[in-house]
Amino acid sequence: MSRRRGARLPALPHARTFLRVLSGSSRINTTVAQRIPGLN
């Protein structure tokens, strides 16, 4: 995941907004991932 972010960030003009969405969605994704046994 980290490699893809580093490769895509320079190409994004709105990297800051993208990071905000990632940080906000990451919290939701972690909680959902914990509920799904397949991802763990």
MDTraj code that builds the backbone (N, CA, C; nanometers):
import mdtraj as md
import numpy as np

residues = "MET SER ARG ARG ARG GLY ALA ARG LEU PRO ALA LEU PRO HIS ALA ARG THR PHE LEU ARG VAL LEU SER GLY SER SER ARG ILE ASN THR THR VAL ALA GLN ARG ILE PRO GLY LEU ASN".split()
xyz = np.array([
    [0.0832, -0.1201, 0.0000],
    [0.0000, 0.0000, 0.0000],
    [0.0867, 0.1251, 0.0000],
    [0.1911, 0.1261, 0.0821],
    [0.2759, 0.2448, 0.0932],
    [0.3445, 0.2751, -0.0395],
    [0.3828, 0.1718, -0.1124],
    [0.4508, 0.1938, -0.2403],
    [0.3563, 0.2589, -0.3400],
    [0.2323, 0.2142, -0.3428],
    [0.1354, 0.2712, -0.4367],
    [0.1081, 0.4166, -0.4031],
    [0.0976, 0.4485, -0.2753],
    [0.0714, 0.5873, -0.2351],
    [0.1846, 0.6778, -0.2817],
    [0.3083, 0.6356, -0.2586],
    [0.4239, 0.7170, -0.2969],
    [0.4289, 0.7397, -0.4460],
    [0.3821, 0.6427, -0.5229],
    [0.3892, 0.6534, -0.6685],
    [0.2772, 0.7422, -0.7219],
    [0.1641, 0.7415, -0.6531],
    [0.0491, 0.8176, -0.7039],
    [0.0433, 0.9605, -0.6505],
    [0.0984, 0.9841, -0.5321],
    [0.0880, 1.1169, -0.4720],
    [0.1432, 1.2284, -0.5605],
    [0.2620, 1.2140, -0.6193],
    [0.3187, 1.3215, -0.7008],
    [0.2300, 1.3570, -0.8193],
    [0.1535, 1.2615, -0.8694],
    [0.0709, 1.2854, -0.9871],
    [-0.0606, 1.3527, -0.9495],
    [-0.0951, 1.3487, -0.8220],
    [-0.2223, 1.4077, -0.7805],
    [-0.2053, 1.5550, -0.7457],
    [-0.2832, 1.6420, -0.8101],
    [-0.2776, 1.7860, -0.7810],
    [-0.3376, 1.8176, -0.6446],
    [-0.4328, 1.7349, -0.6032],
    [-0.4984, 1.7571, -0.4737],
    [-0.4566, 1.6475, -0.3772],
    [-0.3253, 1.6334, -0.3583],
    [-0.2723, 1.5273, -0.2714],
    [-0.3198, 1.5471, -0.1277],
    [-0.3309, 1.6727, -0.0870],
    [-0.3726, 1.6995, 0.0517],
    [-0.5128, 1.6452, 0.0767],
    [-0.6041, 1.6727, -0.0169],
    [-0.7409, 1.6222, -0.0018],
    [-0.7410, 1.4708, -0.0046],
    [-0.6565, 1.4130, -0.0917],
    [-0.6476, 1.2677, -0.1028],
    [-0.6015, 1.2075, 0.0298],
    [-0.5039, 1.2736, 0.0928],
    [-0.4526, 1.2243, 0.2211],
    [-0.5608, 1.2346, 0.3286],
    [-0.6390, 1.3430, 0.3216],
    [-0.7455, 1.3594, 0.4212],
    [-0.8478, 1.2478, 0.4080],
    [-0.8806, 1.2132, 0.2848],
    [-0.9774, 1.1054, 0.2613],
    [-0.9203, 0.9734, 0.3107],
    [-0.7901, 0.9526, 0.2859],
    [-0.7258, 0.8280, 0.3298],
    [-0.7269, 0.8191, 0.4816],
    [-0.6916, 0.9285, 0.5473],
    [-0.6853, 0.9272, 0.6936],
    [-0.8244, 0.9060, 0.7524],
    [-0.9238, 0.9674, 0.6898],
    [-1.0609, 0.9528, 0.7396],
    [-1.1164, 0.8149, 0.7112],
    [-1.0885, 0.7633, 0.5914],
    [-1.1416, 0.6320, 0.5533],
    [-1.0631, 0.5204, 0.6205],
    [-0.9369, 0.5468, 0.6543],
    [-0.8537, 0.4428, 0.7166],
    [-0.9137, 0.4008, 0.8503],
    [-0.9682, 0.4981, 0.9241],
    [-1.0294, 0.4646, 1.0526],
    [-1.1491, 0.3728, 1.0308],
    [-1.2288, 0.4037, 0.9298],
    [-1.3471, 0.3210, 0.9008],
    [-1.3032, 0.1845, 0.8495],
    [-1.2012, 0.1828, 0.7647],
    [-1.1543, 0.0569, 0.7069],
    [-1.1002, -0.0360, 0.8145],
    [-1.0305, 0.0194, 0.9123],
    [-0.9729, -0.0634, 1.0185],
    [-1.0836, -0.1274, 1.1007],
    [-1.1873, -0.0509, 1.1314],
    [-1.2976, -0.1054, 1.2110],
    [-1.3715, -0.2119, 1.1315],
    [-1.3929, -0.1872, 1.0044],
    [-1.4622, -0.2848, 0.9193],
    [-1.3755, -0.4080, 0.9009],
    [-1.2442, -0.3874, 0.8861],
    [-1.1522, -0.5001, 0.8665],
    [-1.1536, -0.5908, 0.9897],
    [-1.1658, -0.5301, 1.1074],
    [-1.1682, -0.6101, 1.2298],
    [-1.2959, -0.6933, 1.2368],
    [-1.4043, -0.6418, 1.1792],
    [-1.5318, -0.7148, 1.1814],
    [-1.5296, -0.8295, 1.0810],
    [-1.4545, -0.8132, 0.9715],
    [-1.4481, -0.9185, 0.8693],
    [-1.3323, -1.0138, 0.9012],
    [-1.3599, -1.1407, 0.9265],
    [-1.2556, -1.2379, 0.9620],
    [-1.1625, -1.2688, 0.8457],
    [-1.2098, -1.2511, 0.7234],
    [-1.1283, -1.2842, 0.6063],
    [-1.0095, -1.1905, 0.5897],
    [-1.0258, -1.0621, 0.6261],
    [-0.9172, -0.9655, 0.6073],
    [-0.8088, -0.9838, 0.7122],
    [-0.8476, -1.0316, 0.8304],
    [-0.7473, -1.0509, 0.9350],
    [-0.6727, -1.1784, 0.9073],
])
top = md.Topology()
chain = top.add_chain()
for i, resn in enumerate(residues, 1):
    res = top.add_residue(resn, chain, resSeq=i)
    for name in ("N", "CA", "C"):
        top.add_atom(name, md.element.get_by_symbol(name[0]), res)
traj = md.Trajectory(xyz[None], top)
